[in-house]
Amino acid sequence: MSIRFDGQVAIVTGAGNGLGRSHALELAARGAKIVVNDLGGSLGGEGGSLSAADKVVQQIIAAGGEAIANGANVTDKAQVDAMVASAMQKWGQVDILVNNAGILRDKSYANMDIENFKTVIDVHLMGSANCTKAVWGIMRDQKYGRIVMTSSSSGLYGNFGQTNYGAAKMAVVGMMNTLHLEGAKYNIHVNSLAPAAATRMTEDLFSEAVNDLMTVESVSAALVYLAHEDAPSGVILCAGAGVYAATRIYETEGVFLPPAQQTPENIAANIDQILNGEGQAVLAEGGEQVIRFVNKAAKALGIKLEKEEE
């Protein structure tokens, strides 16, 4: 299978440098028309300039592709709406959205100013929400869309000094979980990419040998897959150093405690079984948990429901 995007339009936020730049170039090389969005600020989100986005656009055009630069701040809904409107005016459609824009303001939680917490949440979470909202109606009307959130191991597993970043990166997974359900009937697939790459966000963290393995191109291969028409939906795809894996959220089988035993002491007494991974399952949506709990409790108590909940 050859993955191509001929005739499709993609918006890539934070595309002036690093992963976003790599994503934009690879999508363009495979035929997509690109809105290269980048505020042009520092790693911490200060300042702004279109120069980085312009350079990427020039590179795409020089290679025979089509692209326009845009400096919208993803935290500003009016600017985001105008960005999407410009894409629609030029090309008449938006098929792919890559929510990649992000900043870092790392500090241990005890020493973190709450405004720095909020700013990081605003860029990663509200930026993704603003951009997704701006294209959702378009994708729904055209009965097609591919949206990729950018998560992180910091959100999925935690990372010291990144409570703000980790909270935002787990929050976009929550967005994906619901949007992939709401988008299904409109052929809108929503996934999350959890990248590990050597960028300006990580340049001081690893050795040169490690950075040489963690190429942005290896991550963009995963992004391109998630942006394609044959991509799944509701998947967290992890990529780094040429390794590709999926993070899945499982729920253990758990235990049922009858009413008289539903105490914190009995939860403590049964915690090993509660945490036991044997029989754990992936749930497709939140309501499945309620159904599973009710059926398990009814069976243990010998209660016959009118029909087993499905």
N, C-alpha and C positions, 0 to 999 in steps of 0.2 A: 504494500500500500504506500503510495506517495502522498504525503500530506501537503496540500496546497491551499491557498487562500485567495485565489484569483477572483476578482470582483467583490471582495469583502473589504469592509472598513473596520479598522481597529483603533481604539483609543488606549494608549499606554501612559499611565501617570507616572511621574518621577522618572521619565525616560531620558533625561539629559546625561546621566552617568550610570555606571555600575550595571546592576541587573536590568533596570528599566531600559537602558540604552541597548543592551544585548538583546532583550526581548523584542524591542522595536525593530532592530536591524534584521533579526531572524524572521520575524513575521513579514517584513517587507521583502526579504529575499525570496520568500515563498508566495509572493504575489499580493499581499495585503496592502491597502492604502492606509497610511498611518497618521494619526494625530499624535505628535510627539509633545506630550505635556510635561513641563517642568517649571517649577517656580524659580529655580536657579539659586536657591538659598544655600546656606551652610548646612553642615551635618545636623546642627541643632535647630535648623529651620529659620535662621535669621537671614535677612536680606533677600534679594531677588534679582534675576537677570535672565533674559531670553537667550543669552549667548550659547549655553550648553545645548538647549533644545535646537537652536538654529544649526549648530554643527552637525547634529544627528540628522536633521532634515537634509542638509547639503550632502551628507554621505549617502543617504538613501536615494536622492535624486541623481547623484553622480553614478550610482549603480543601476540606474534605469527605472527606479521606483517612483512612487508618488507619496508625498508627505507634506504636512503643514505643522508649523510650530505653534505652541500655545503655552502661555505663562500663567494660566489660572491657578489660584490658590485653592486646593481641594477642600479647604475648610470653609470656603465662601460659596454658598449655594448659588448666588447670582452669577458669579464668575464661572462656575461649573456649568450652569444652564447655558450660558453664552458660548462656552466651549463646544458643547454638544450641538447647539444651534448652528455654529459655524461649520461643523462636520456635515450636518444635514444639508446646509445650504450648498456646500461644495459637492457632496457625493450622494446625498439623498437617502442615506442609510447608515446605521451603526450596527455591526454584527458582533463585535468583540469588545469587551472592556477588560483591561488588566489593571486592577487596583494595586499599584506598586508603590505609590508615593509614601515616603516615611521619613521620620527623623529619629534621632537618639538624644536623650537627655538622661544619661545613666547616673545613678547615685543610690547609695543604700537608702532604704525607706526612711530610716530615722533621720537622715540628713536631707531628704528630698523636700523641696518646696512644693506645696500642693498645686501651685500654678504650673510647675514643670510636669507634674502628673497629668493635669488636665490638658496641657498643650499637646502632649504625645497622644493622648486618647483622641483629641480633636482631629489630629492629622490622620492617624491610622484608621480609627473607627468611623468618626463622622465624615472624614474624607471619602472613605469607601462607601458610606451610606449616601452621601451627596451625589457621587458619581453614578452609583447604581440606580438611585432614584431618577436621575436625569435621563438614563437610557432605558429604563424598565418599560415605560409606555411604548417607546419605539419598538423594542424587541417583541413586546406582547402583540402589537398591531401587525408586525411583519411575520409573526409566528416563528421567530428564530432569534436566538442569542446565545452567546457563550461569555460567561463572566468568571473571572478568576480573582479570588481574594489572595492576598499575601499574608500567610501566617508565619510562624517561627517556632523553633524548638523552645525558645524562651517562653512562649505562651503555652505550648503543649506540655512542657515538662518543668519549666521554671529556670531562671538564671539569676544568680546573685547580682544585685544592683539594678535590676530591670523590672521592678514591679509595675511601672507605668507602661513600658513597652510590652511586657508579658501579658498584662491585662488586656491591652488593645489587640494583641495578636491572637488571644483566645476568643475575644469578642467577635472577631470577623468569622471565626469558625461557627459561632452561634448564628450569625447572620446567614452563612452558607446553609446551615442545616435547615433553616426554615425557607429560605428563598428557593432552594432546590425543589422543595415540595410545592411551593406556590407557582413556580415557573414550569413545572412538568407539562401541564396541558397546553402551554404555549411554545413548547420546544425550546425553552430557555434552560440551559444547563449551567449550574453554578458549582464551582469547585474551589479548593484552596491549595495553594502551593506553599510548602514549607522549605525555603531554600537555605543552603549552606554554601556560601561562596566568598571568595576574597574580594571585598569591595572596600570603599573608604570607611564603611561601618566596622570592618573587621581587620583593617590593615595592621593595627598595632597589637593584635591578639595572638597571632600565630607566626611560626617560623616561615622563612622563605620557601622551604621545601613543602610545607603544608599548603601555603598559598598557591604554589605552582600546581598542586592537585585540584584545588578548589576553584576551578574556572567558572566564570559566569556563563560561558557557553554550555557547560554541562547542565546547568540549571535551566537555561532557556530551552533546551531540548524538551524538558518536562512541561514547561509553560506552553510551548507550541502544541504539544499533545493535548493538553487540557483545553486549548482554545479551538481545537478542530471540531468539525461537525460530528465525528464519531466518538467524541469524548464521553465518558460517563458523567454522572452528576452526583454531587454530595460526597466527593472523595477528597481526602487530605493526602496529597502526593508530596512526599519528601524527596529532595534531590540535593546531592552534593558530592563532589569529587568523583563523579561518574557512578555513584550508587543511587539507586531509586528504590524507595520503600513507601509503604502506606501506613499512616497512623490511623487506628480505628478505636472508637470509644466503645468499650465492652461493659456489660453489666453482669455481675456474677449471679449465679442461680439464687443465692441467698437462703434464708431460713424463714419459716413461719413460726411466730410465737402466739399461742392462744391469748385471749384477752387478759386473763389473770397473770400472764407471764410477760406482758408487754411493758417491761421496766428497763431502765438503763443498766441495772445490775445483770439482767438476763441477756441484754445486748452484749455487755462485756464478756459474759460467760460463753457466748456463741460467736465472738468476733472472728475466731479462726475459720469457722465454717462460712461466715458472712463474706470473708475475704477470699475464700477458696475459689480458684479460677476454673475448676472442673464444671463444665456445663454452662460456662458464660456465653453470652450471645450479644450480637450487634442488634440494636433496635433501630428500626427505620424511621420512627418518629416518636415524639413524647407520649402520645396516647397509648402506645404499645406497652409502656411500663405499667400504666394503670390497669390495663386489661390483664397483664401477666400477674400483677399483685392480687387482683380480685379473684382470678381463677385459682391461683395457688392457695389463697386463704379459704375459699369456698371448698376446695377439694380436701384440705386438711380438717375442716370442721364438719365435713359430710353434708354441706349445704348444696342442694341441687338447684342450680339456677335454671330459669326457664329455658335457656340455651347457653352453652358456654360462650362467653364473650369472645368476639373475633375482632 
